Amino acid sequence: MLNPKLIEQFFGAASIQRWNDYPRMVELVELDKQAHKFIIAYFIARMESKESIDMRSLIEAGIFEFLRRVVVTDIRPDVFRKALQKKEKEINTWVLSQLYDSLSDIENGAFYKRFETYISDSSMYKKERFILKAASYMATRWEFSIVYQTSQFLNNIDRVKEAVEEEIEDYYELISVRKMAMNKKISKIIDLSGRLRFQKRWAQTPRIPETSVLGHMLIVAILGYFYSLSAKACDQRLVNNFFCALFHDFPEALTRDIISPVKYSVSGLDDIISEFEIKMIEEEILPYLPEGLVKEFKYLLGLYGDNQK
């Protein structure tokens, strides 16, 4: 059973504001950034050589990074990186102490042990770390395009813009990053997923903390992953469960969030909505995926078999 404190920590990320020293036209929060990062990481990993990426390791490394970020939320990322250069051991010890009670019961402590190893040994999940770092950058770059619109009057904003644009060169060895930078078809998918942060759950039922559809998708994916660990699922099932959950509301980027009481208020309405979602997926999502990824992504969206449901 998960410690309730851990669930609160994940949901608490919905209250952690990003870019809060700049004017923003919309709220940008850590939970949404992490969700967007995971989605981008999936596409980066699947567009690389499949043999070189362990998807379960990618998921766990992403969760580890998310957990550490929740703990050090008050430290600006660039300041945090500098602090790690001089106080990495001390900071990691503090992070571990803050998360021990929340994580120690998962897999009888094995998950916590892997987390402990991960933050002390930079060679663990090395390729997956690099992909997550690239995905984090791409998600930040997407956010900054919003921030820049309302911050052009600030005297240092162009310097920040230049630094953000220059960093992309660090990840050019990844084919997907090059394609995203050139605004190729995959960029449309990244943009669609990012826009899910603008849709709040639920429109007619305020929640505390307020969460977006994008953030909700990640919460479901992480909780599903922990459940899969407790069920002793095999690696492939762990991966499938996580990414099916991560993308389970992805079509709402095209149709908007429709709560269940509305879907089932009129007999047959849910079928009409499902048919429309499938049509939109086939027209607005699948054509923009790399050809070799279409079958797998349809599976993640639940589009398989004769009835495509």
KOLNUTI-548941 format. One line per field, with one value per residue: x negated, y, z negated of N, C-alpha, C in turn. Coordinates in steps of 0.1 Angstrom, whole numbers, padded with zeros to 4 digits. Last residue first. Layout:
# residues N
npx = c(X  ...)
npy = c(Y  ...)
npz = c(Z  ...)
capx = c(X  ...)
capy = c(Y  ...)
capz = c(Z  ...)
cpx = c(X  ...)
cpy = c(Y  ...)
cpz = c(Z  ...)
***
This chain:
# residues 309
npx = c(0115  0116  0128  0107  0077  0072  0066  0055  0032  0014  0020  0011  -0016  -0023  -0017  -0034  -0061  -0070  -0064  -0060  -0030  -0011  0011  0022  0036  0057  0070  0072  0083  0108  0120  0119  0137  0161  0165  0169  0192  0210  0209  0220  0246  0262  0283  0269  0249  0223  0209  0215  0202  0174  0165  0143  0119  0114  0106  0078  0069  0081  0064  0050  0057  0037  0010  0003  0014  -0003  -0027  -0023  -0016  -0040  -0059  -0048  -0049  -0076  -0084  -0056  -0043  -0037  -0020  -0036  -0041  -0016  -0013  -0033  -0020  0003  -0009  -0019  0004  0019  0001  0002  0028  0029  0014  0032  0055  0045  0058  0058  0055  0088  0111  0144  0162  0164  0140  0120  0091  0083  0062  0036  0022  0026  0005  -0014  -0002  -0006  -0034  -0040  -0028  -0042  -0067  -0066  -0071  -0095  -0110  -0136  -0134  -0124  -0146  -0165  -0152  -0153  -0180  -0205  -0225  -0216  -0218  -0231  -0217  -0199  -0210  -0204  -0178  -0184  -0201  -0183  -0165  -0181  -0185  -0160  -0154  -0164  -0145  -0111  -0093  -0087  -0070  -0050  -0063  -0079  -0062  -0059  -0084  -0089  -0076  -0094  -0117  -0109  -0107  -0133  -0146  -0134  -0145  -0172  -0170  -0160  -0183  -0201  -0190  -0193  -0220  -0224  -0215  -0243  -0263  -0260  -0249  -0232  -0207  -0205  -0206  -0181  -0164  -0169  -0159  -0132  -0126  -0130  -0112  -0091  -0079  -0076  -0082  -0098  -0087  -0081  -0103  -0123  -0124  -0142  -0165  -0171  -0178  -0201  -0218  -0220  -0233  -0258  -0267  -0269  -0280  -0291  -0273  -0248  -0247  -0243  -0217  -0203  -0204  -0189  -0163  -0159  -0145  -0121  -0121  -0133  -0112  -0105  -0129  -0129  -0107  -0116  -0137  -0123  -0107  -0128  -0138  -0116  -0114  -0139  -0137  -0117  -0131  -0163  -0177  -0189  -0170  -0158  -0173  -0148  -0121  -0116  -0128  -0112  -0087  -0092  -0099  -0074  -0061  -0077  -0073  -0047  -0049  -0065  -0048  -0027  -0040  -0048  -0030  -0020  0009  0005  -0010  -0034  -0064  -0087  -0092  -0081  -0086  -0061  -0047  -0033  -0009  -0014  -0029  -0011  -0008  -0031  -0026  -0004  -0015  -0032  -0014  -0002  -0021  -0005  -0008)
npy = c(0001  -0011  -0034  -0052  -0041  -0009  0017  0025  0040  0020  0012  0034  0031  0008  0017  0040  0039  0039  0064  0090  0109  0123  0107  0104  0130  0137  0115  0096  0112  0118  0093  0088  0108  0100  0076  0086  0101  0081  0066  0084  0085  0064  0082  0108  0107  0100  0123  0136  0120  0121  0152  0158  0180  0181  0170  0172  0165  0141  0121  0116  0101  0082  0083  0071  0046  0035  0037  0019  -0006  -0010  -0013  -0036  -0054  -0057  -0067  -0082  -0073  -0074  -0058  -0037  -0026  -0018  0004  0020  0026  0039  0062  0072  0076  0094  0116  0121  0130  0153  0170  0173  0184  0200  0208  0225  0204  0208  0216  0224  0214  0220  0211  0194  0200  0223  0228  0234  0211  0203  0214  0194  0178  0195  0196  0170  0168  0187  0176  0156  0170  0196  0218  0214  0205  0179  0168  0168  0151  0127  0121  0133  0150  0174  0184  0208  0225  0237  0259  0281  0288  0297  0318  0335  0340  0355  0377  0387  0395  0416  0437  0431  0430  0404  0388  0374  0357  0341  0322  0306  0296  0282  0258  0248  0246  0226  0205  0202  0196  0172  0157  0157  0143  0119  0111  0108  0087  0067  0063  0056  0041  0050  0068  0084  0076  0088  0085  0056  0046  0055  0042  0015  0017  0022  -0003  -0020  -0019  -0035  -0021  0006  0016  0039  0063  0080  0079  0091  0117  0131  0116  0122  0149  0147  0134  0152  0173  0161  0155  0181  0206  0215  0209  0216  0243  0244  0233  0252  0274  0264  0260  0274  0257  0248  0220  0197  0178  0176  0166  0140  0130  0133  0115  0091  0091  0088  0063  0047  0051  0041  0015  0006  0009  0012  0015  0002  -0010  0010  0040  0065  0069  0062  0084  0106  0098  0098  0124  0137  0126  0136  0164  0167  0160  0181  0203  0197  0200  0227  0251  0281  0299  0323  0345  0358  0374  0357  0342  0318  0295  0275  0265  0239  0226  0202  0189  0177  0152  0141  0143  0128  0103  0102  0101  0076  0050  0022  -0012)
npz = c(0307  0333  0339  0344  0326  0311  0294  0270  0270  0273  0299  0313  0308  0323  0349  0352  0354  0380  0389  0365  0366  0379  0384  0357  0353  0369  0379  0358  0338  0349  0349  0321  0312  0324  0310  0284  0288  0293  0270  0252  0260  0254  0233  0214  0195  0199  0201  0177  0158  0168  0186  0210  0222  0258  0282  0284  0260  0256  0263  0238  0216  0216  0216  0191  0193  0212  0198  0176  0189  0204  0183  0170  0190  0193  0168  0150  0117  0090  0079  0072  0097  0104  0086  0097  0121  0113  0103  0128  0143  0128  0130  0157  0161  0145  0161  0183  0172  0141  0109  0078  0049  0054  0080  0092  0117  0143  0154  0129  0148  0174  0200  0204  0207  0232  0247  0249  0268  0291  0292  0298  0323  0338  0339  0358  0382  0374  0364  0358  0333  0338  0351  0330  0313  0327  0327  0306  0308  0298  0273  0272  0287  0269  0257  0272  0263  0237  0242  0256  0235  0217  0233  0235  0209  0195  0194  0204  0225  0230  0216  0228  0245  0229  0218  0241  0245  0222  0226  0245  0229  0211  0229  0237  0211  0207  0228  0220  0197  0206  0221  0200  0186  0204  0204  0175  0153  0134  0132  0110  0080  0063  0073  0076  0050  0041  0058  0050  0024  0029  0040  0018  -0003  0005  0026  0005  -0020  -0016  -0007  -0028  -0045  -0027  -0018  -0033  -0030  -0003  -0006  -0022  -0004  0016  0003  -0002  0023  0036  0033  0057  0077  0066  0070  0098  0099  0084  0101  0122  0108  0075  0049  0040  0046  0037  0038  0065  0075  0066  0080  0107  0107  0103  0126  0145  0138  0144  0172  0180  0172  0190  0214  0223  0255  0276  0292  0306  0314  0311  0308  0283  0269  0277  0268  0240  0235  0239  0216  0195  0199  0193  0165  0156  0161  0144  0119  0118  0138  0149  0157  0184  0189  0166  0157  0136  0114  0119  0134  0118  0086  0073  0072  0082  0064  0047  0058  0048  0020  0017  0021  -0001  -0022  -0021  -0008  0008  0000)
capx = c(0118  0108  0137  0116  0088  0067  0071  0066  0045  0014  0022  0025  -0009  -0025  -0010  -0020  -0056  -0073  -0057  -0069  -0039  -0023  0003  0015  0024  0049  0068  0068  0070  0098  0118  0112  0123  0155  0163  0158  0180  0208  0205  0206  0238  0255  0280  0278  0262  0233  0208  0220  0217  0183  0166  0158  0122  0116  0120  0086  0062  0088  0073  0044  0066  0051  0016  -0002  0020  0012  -0024  -0027  -0007  -0027  -0060  -0051  -0036  -0068  -0089  -0069  -0042  -0049  -0014  -0030  -0052  -0021  -0004  -0035  -0034  0004  -0002  -0028  -0007  0025  0005  -0011  0023  0037  0009  0019  0056  0048  0049  0063  0051  0077  0104  0131  0160  0175  0144  0129  0101  0084  0075  0046  0021  0034  0018  -0016  -0003  0008  -0026  -0046  -0024  -0027  -0065  -0066  -0057  -0090  -0095  -0133  -0140  -0116  -0133  -0167  -0154  -0140  -0173  -0192  -0228  -0215  -0210  -0237  -0228  -0194  -0212  -0217  -0180  -0175  -0206  -0195  -0160  -0175  -0196  -0166  -0147  -0173  -0158  -0122  -0097  -0096  -0082  -0046  -0053  -0086  -0068  -0048  -0077  -0095  -0071  -0080  -0117  -0112  -0095  -0123  -0149  -0132  -0130  -0168  -0175  -0152  -0170  -0204  -0192  -0180  -0214  -0231  -0206  -0231  -0264  -0256  -0258  -0246  -0211  -0204  -0217  -0194  -0165  -0173  -0173  -0140  -0124  -0138  -0124  -0098  -0087  -0074  -0073  -0104  -0091  -0072  -0090  -0124  -0115  -0129  -0159  -0168  -0166  -0189  -0215  -0214  -0220  -0249  -0265  -0260  -0274  -0299  -0287  -0252  -0249  -0256  -0228  -0204  -0211  -0203  -0171  -0158  -0157  -0123  -0113  -0141  -0118  -0095  -0125  -0140  -0107  -0104  -0140  -0133  -0101  -0119  -0147  -0120  -0103  -0135  -0147  -0114  -0119  -0154  -0169  -0198  -0179  -0151  -0174  -0161  -0127  -0111  -0133  -0126  -0089  -0087  -0109  -0085  -0056  -0076  -0087  -0051  -0041  -0070  -0061  -0025  -0033  -0058  -0033  -0028  0001  0012  0004  -0029  -0049  -0084  -0098  -0073  -0088  -0074  -0048  -0046  -0009  -0004  -0036  -0017  0003  -0029  -0038  -0003  -0005  -0038  -0023  0006  -0020  -0013  0000)
capy = c(0006  0001  -0023  -0049  -0050  -0022  0015  0016  0047  0028  0002  0030  0043  0009  0006  0041  0040  0027  0053  0082  0100  0130  0111  0093  0125  0148  0126  0092  0106  0129  0100  0079  0108  0112  0076  0077  0108  0091  0060  0080  0097  0064  0069  0104  0113  0089  0113  0142  0122  0109  0143  0156  0171  0187  0170  0175  0176  0153  0126  0124  0113  0077  0088  0085  0056  0035  0046  0033  0001  -0008  -0003  -0023  -0050  -0052  -0054  -0082  -0074  -0081  -0069  -0045  -0032  -0028  -0008  0015  0019  0026  0053  0069  0067  0081  0110  0116  0118  0141  0166  0168  0171  0200  0200  0225  0215  0214  0207  0229  0209  0224  0224  0194  0190  0220  0222  0245  0218  0197  0222  0205  0173  0190  0208  0176  0159  0188  0188  0152  0165  0185  0219  0219  0218  0189  0170  0176  0165  0133  0124  0126  0136  0172  0172  0197  0219  0226  0246  0275  0283  0286  0307  0331  0334  0342  0369  0382  0384  0405  0440  0429  0444  0411  0393  0384  0365  0352  0332  0312  0303  0296  0267  0250  0254  0240  0209  0205  0209  0183  0159  0164  0157  0127  0113  0118  0101  0071  0067  0067  0045  0042  0059  0090  0070  0088  0099  0065  0043  0059  0056  0019  0014  0032  0009  -0022  -0011  -0038  -0033  0001  0004  0027  0053  0079  0075  0077  0108  0136  0117  0108  0145  0154  0128  0139  0175  0166  0144  0170  0200  0216  0208  0201  0238  0249  0227  0239  0275  0268  0249  0275  0261  0262  0229  0209  0181  0180  0180  0149  0130  0140  0129  0096  0092  0099  0075  0049  0054  0055  0023  0006  0018  0004  0022  0010  -0019  0004  0025  0061  0073  0053  0070  0106  0099  0086  0114  0139  0124  0122  0158  0170  0152  0167  0202  0198  0187  0216  0244  0270  0293  0312  0346  0346  0375  0363  0355  0327  0308  0276  0274  0244  0239  0210  0195  0190  0162  0142  0150  0142  0108  0101  0112  0088  0059  0035  0000)
capz = c(0294  0330  0336  0355  0329  0316  0307  0269  0270  0260  0288  0313  0302  0308  0343  0353  0341  0372  0394  0373  0359  0375  0395  0363  0345  0363  0388  0372  0337  0347  0361  0330  0308  0328  0325  0287  0284  0303  0282  0250  0262  0267  0238  0225  0192  0197  0212  0190  0157  0170  0174  0208  0211  0245  0279  0296  0267  0251  0273  0249  0220  0216  0228  0194  0184  0215  0209  0174  0179  0210  0193  0162  0185  0204  0173  0157  0132  0095  0085  0061  0089  0112  0085  0083  0121  0120  0094  0117  0148  0130  0117  0151  0168  0142  0148  0185  0178  0155  0117  0092  0058  0046  0072  0087  0103  0134  0157  0141  0143  0159  0196  0203  0194  0222  0246  0240  0255  0287  0290  0286  0312  0336  0331  0344  0379  0382  0365  0372  0335  0330  0358  0343  0309  0324  0340  0306  0312  0313  0275  0263  0293  0277  0250  0274  0277  0239  0235  0263  0248  0213  0229  0247  0215  0197  0200  0194  0220  0239  0209  0219  0251  0237  0210  0235  0256  0224  0216  0249  0241  0207  0222  0247  0219  0197  0227  0233  0196  0197  0228  0211  0179  0200  0216  0182  0163  0134  0143  0122  0090  0059  0071  0087  0059  0034  0058  0064  0026  0023  0049  0030  -0003  -0007  0029  0018  -0020  -0022  0003  -0017  -0050  -0032  -0011  -0032  -0043  -0007  0003  -0027  -0018  0019  0009  -0013  0014  0041  0021  0045  0080  0067  0057  0092  0106  0079  0088  0125  0114  0090  0054  0037  0054  0038  0025  0055  0079  0061  0066  0102  0109  0093  0113  0145  0137  0130  0163  0184  0166  0176  0211  0215  0244  0267  0284  0295  0316  0311  0321  0293  0267  0280  0282  0247  0233  0248  0229  0197  0200  0206  0174  0155  0167  0158  0123  0119  0126  0153  0146  0178  0193  0174  0160  0148  0114  0111  0140  0125  0098  0074  0066  0090  0076  0043  0061  0062  0026  0014  0030  0012  -0021  -0016  -0019  0009  0000)
cpx = c(0110  0112  0129  0124  0097  0079  0065  0073  0057  0027  0023  0029  0006  -0016  -0011  -0013  -0040  -0067  -0058  -0062  -0048  -0033  -0010  0007  0016  0037  0057  0064  0064  0084  0108  0109  0114  0140  0157  0155  0168  0195  0202  0200  0223  0246  0273  0274  0273  0247  0220  0220  0223  0198  0176  0159  0138  0121  0124  0101  0070  0081  0080  0053  0060  0061  0031  0005  0016  0019  -0010  -0023  -0010  -0017  -0047  -0052  -0038  -0055  -0080  -0072  -0056  -0048  -0025  -0024  -0047  -0033  -0010  -0026  -0036  -0009  0000  -0022  -0016  0013  0010  -0008  0011  0032  0016  0013  0042  0050  0054  0053  0057  0067  0093  0124  0146  0174  0155  0135  0107  0094  0075  0060  0031  0033  0028  -0003  -0005  0008  -0012  -0038  -0028  -0022  -0050  -0063  -0056  -0076  -0089  -0117  -0137  -0121  -0124  -0154  -0157  -0141  -0160  -0184  -0216  -0218  -0209  -0230  -0234  -0206  -0207  -0218  -0193  -0177  -0197  -0201  -0172  -0171  -0192  -0179  -0153  -0166  -0167  -0135  -0108  -0100  -0091  -0058  -0049  -0075  -0073  -0052  -0065  -0089  -0076  -0074  -0103  -0112  -0097  -0110  -0138  -0135  -0127  -0153  -0171  -0157  -0161  -0191  -0193  -0180  -0200  -0224  -0211  -0221  -0251  -0257  -0253  -0255  -0226  -0210  -0217  -0206  -0178  -0174  -0178  -0155  -0133  -0138  -0132  -0111  -0096  -0084  -0072  -0096  -0095  -0075  -0080  -0111  -0115  -0119  -0145  -0161  -0162  -0176  -0202  -0210  -0213  -0235  -0256  -0257  -0265  -0293  -0295  -0267  -0253  -0258  -0242  -0216  -0213  -0211  -0186  -0168  -0156  -0137  -0116  -0134  -0126  -0101  -0114  -0135  -0117  -0104  -0128  -0136  -0111  -0112  -0138  -0129  -0108  -0124  -0144  -0124  -0116  -0143  -0161  -0190  -0187  -0160  -0168  -0162  -0142  -0116  -0128  -0132  -0104  -0090  -0105  -0096  -0067  -0071  -0086  -0065  -0045  -0062  -0067  -0038  -0031  -0052  -0041  -0033  -0007  0003  0012  -0014  -0045  -0069  -0096  -0080  -0081  -0074  -0061  -0047  -0023  -0003  -0027  -0024  -0002  -0019  -0037  -0015  -0003  -0028  -0029  -0003  -0012  -0011  -0009)
cpy = c(0000  0008  -0010  -0036  -0045  -0031  0002  0013  0038  0036  0010  0020  0040  0020  0006  0030  0040  0027  0041  0069  0094  0122  0118  0098  0115  0143  0136  0103  0102  0124  0111  0086  0099  0113  0088  0077  0099  0099  0070  0074  0094  0075  0070  0091  0110  0094  0103  0131  0128  0112  0132  0147  0170  0176  0177  0177  0181  0166  0139  0129  0121  0089  0086  0091  0070  0046  0046  0041  0015  -0001  0000  -0011  -0037  -0047  -0049  -0069  -0075  -0084  -0078  -0058  -0041  -0035  -0020  0003  0013  0019  0040  0059  0063  0071  0096  0110  0112  0129  0153  0163  0165  0185  0201  0217  0214  0202  0214  0218  0213  0220  0229  0207  0195  0209  0217  0240  0230  0204  0216  0213  0184  0185  0204  0189  0165  0180  0190  0164  0162  0180  0208  0219  0223  0203  0180  0178  0174  0148  0131  0130  0128  0158  0168  0184  0207  0218  0234  0261  0276  0280  0295  0318  0328  0334  0355  0374  0378  0393  0428  0430  0443  0425  0401  0391  0377  0362  0344  0324  0310  0303  0282  0260  0258  0250  0223  0210  0212  0196  0171  0167  0164  0141  0122  0121  0111  0085  0073  0072  0057  0049  0050  0080  0074  0082  0099  0079  0053  0057  0061  0035  0018  0030  0020  -0009  -0011  -0031  -0037  -0010  -0002  0014  0039  0067  0072  0072  0094  0127  0122  0108  0131  0150  0134  0133  0162  0168  0149  0160  0188  0209  0208  0200  0223  0244  0231  0231  0261  0269  0252  0265  0262  0266  0244  0220  0194  0184  0185  0164  0140  0141  0138  0111  0097  0102  0088  0061  0057  0059  0038  0015  0018  0012  0012  0016  -0011  -0005  0018  0046  0070  0057  0061  0091  0099  0087  0101  0129  0126  0119  0143  0164  0154  0158  0188  0196  0186  0203  0231  0264  0282  0307  0334  0348  0364  0365  0362  0340  0319  0290  0274  0252  0246  0224  0204  0197  0176  0152  0151  0149  0123  0107  0113  0100  0072  0043  0012)
cpz = c(0283  0317  0333  0352  0340  0318  0313  0283  0270  0259  0275  0302  0302  0302  0328  0346  0341  0358  0385  0377  0369  0367  0392  0375  0352  0355  0382  0381  0350  0345  0360  0343  0317  0324  0330  0302  0287  0301  0293  0263  0261  0269  0252  0231  0202  0194  0211  0201  0170  0169  0176  0197  0210  0235  0267  0293  0279  0255  0269  0259  0231  0219  0227  0206  0187  0206  0214  0186  0177  0201  0200  0172  0177  0200  0184  0163  0138  0110  0091  0066  0078  0104  0092  0081  0107  0120  0100  0107  0137  0135  0118  0137  0162  0148  0143  0172  0179  0160  0132  0101  0072  0044  0065  0078  0099  0120  0147  0142  0130  0157  0182  0199  0193  0209  0236  0237  0245  0272  0285  0282  0299  0324  0329  0335  0364  0376  0374  0375  0349  0332  0351  0350  0321  0320  0337  0319  0312  0317  0290  0266  0285  0284  0259  0268  0279  0253  0237  0256  0255  0226  0224  0244  0227  0204  0202  0201  0209  0234  0217  0212  0241  0242  0218  0226  0251  0235  0219  0239  0246  0218  0216  0240  0229  0204  0218  0233  0209  0196  0219  0218  0190  0194  0213  0194  0171  0144  0144  0134  0104  0070  0066  0085  0071  0043  0052  0065  0040  0025  0043  0039  0009  -0008  0017  0022  -0006  -0021  -0003  -0008  -0039  -0037  -0017  -0026  -0043  -0021  -0002  -0019  -0023  0006  0011  -0009  0003  0030  0026  0033  0068  0070  0057  0078  0101  0086  0082  0112  0117  0097  0070  0043  0052  0046  0026  0042  0069  0064  0060  0087  0104  0095  0102  0132  0137  0128  0149  0174  0168  0168  0197  0210  0236  0255  0273  0286  0304  0314  0322  0307  0278  0279  0286  0262  0240  0247  0240  0211  0202  0209  0189  0164  0167  0166  0138  0124  0129  0140  0152  0166  0188  0177  0169  0150  0127  0108  0132  0132  0104  0087  0067  0084  0084  0054  0057  0065  0041  0021  0029  0022  -0007  -0015  -0014  -0003  0000)
***
